[in-house]
Amino acid sequence: MSKRTVGVFFGSRSTEHDVSIVTAISSIIKPLELSGKYEVEAVYIDKRGRFYSDPQLKDISLFSSGRIDDFLAKSKPVLMRIGNGLELVKPGLKSKSLKIDIAFPATHGTHGEDGELMGLFEMANIPYVGCDVASSAIAMDKALSKTIVRANGINTSKFVWFYADEYISGNKTAIDGQIAGLSYPLFVKPVHLGSSIAITKVANPKELIQAIELAAHYDNKIIVEEAVNNLTEVTLPIMGNEEPRPALLEEPLTKDDKFFDFDAKYLRGGKKGKGAKTAAGTQLNGYSKLPAPLDEKLYSEAQATALSVYRTIGCSGIARVDLLIDNKTRKVYFNEINPLPGSLYAHNWRAAGVSGVELVNKLIELADQRFAKAKDLQTVFATSYLKQY
């Protein structure tokens, strides 16, 4: 029996383009190949949105060395053929096509993680890993996800959201009035970006204006929210469909009063940080405490909150829920949800007893289960409607 082909899609027109490359090659392609279960095809989407497929795209040095531009200049983008599955067509005198049996998206941010790529897989009618179109879109919209979560009785810090062009073009006074109902310090965020890009903590109205201008450079939708006092920030990777399974609550390490920004996540040791243990036995991996050093009751409450968010948003496959805890009031707040955690948060799953190979295989299994269940639903309907014309 021939192996099924898994297409790993990464890159795309996103501010998180480079992070996506690392996730795809290190945390998905390599473990899939080590499992020996599948043929693995790298599908790279460049910053202009063109799709390429080639075995050399599995080599991280092609990207880290800067040779990728020359490589692409000599390559032809592949075409997509959908209808009876998904095929990659390599144009030429003798065009070749390759059928993708399962899609494994590794795109972070816009034009991928936000549900756009999942829509392509739905139209092609193939199984794909991770959240579906609707839950991906909701999760990637910080304002929408907070609104839905709050409506379902889950705590969030106070926030307002608005469109940048509305703020700039004359409705500034009304929006300032809404923001005036919030207490400083505040966080200003582009609604659709991940990896903490263009997020600013502000202490006064002057800083607020500058932060809004920065966020508006990346997104037309902006959210302003109150900071949580006496803060402990924790995050929980979750995997599963109807019965989600949590990994370990993790506390990101920050310096002074800084938040867990892009630099802290990826440029200060990151996942290559050396491990050490605290006196309490908590693992220090260079950028986080794993598991988070919370007492049993607070740990359980935070975990339950994250699982409730996962179900409320309608996630499947995998996601990561970020929470904020006020240590004085012991109140847990939903912060945001990431439908495709960077590098799948494989370091956390390893600590929870799931290897990188087991993780990617389980995610494909979950994709197959969801696809099989969806096939039982009737999506077409025979009518006599057209006979009247």
Helices and strands as residue ranges (DSSP letters): E 4-11, H 17-22, I 23-29, H 30-35, E 38-45, E 51-53, G 55-58, H 60-64, H 68-73, E 79-82, E 86-90, E 96-100, E 102-105, H 116-124, H 133-139, H 142-151, E 159-163, H 164-168, H 172-179, E 186-190, E 200-202, H 205-216, E 221-226, E 231-240, E 245-246, E 251-252, H 262-266, G 270-272, E 276-277, E 283-284, E 288-290, H 296-313, E 317-326, E 331-338, G 342-345, H 346-351, H 356-374, G 385-388
